[in-house]
Amino acid sequence: MSPVASPTPAATTTWTIDPAHSGVHFSVKHLVLATVRGQFDRLSGSVTLDPRDLAGSTVHAVIDAASIDTREAQRDAHLR
């Protein structure tokens, strides 16, 4: 049997987060009775992957806190 050569890992790659296919969602308890769900509508960022050293990989995310949406305008204004 001949040895099988392992492929050389690819170079570091960076991907841009696509806000049309990504989301930042949350849920919190309100007065122990209800669960409030919401999201942030504006986000951006990138993911950099180093396949030779996964610990060297990074995620950079920016979430616009003013874009909070809990489907309740008064609550959103209060949270902003």
C-alpha positions, 0 to 999 in steps of 0.5 A: 500500500502506498501512503495517501497524501493529505491535502494541503489546507486552504489559505485563510478565507473571509466571508461577509455576513449577508443580512438578507440570509442572517438574523439576530433574534432574542427572547426575554421573560417579562414579569415572569408571565410572558416571553417577549421576542424580538430581533435587530433588523440591521447587522453586518460583519465578517467571518475569517476562517484559518483552516490551519489554526482554527483558534486563529479564526475570527468573527466580527459582528456589528448589530445596530441596537437602534434597529430593535424590533419587538413588534411594539413601537412604544416598547422599542422606543423605550428600549432605544 
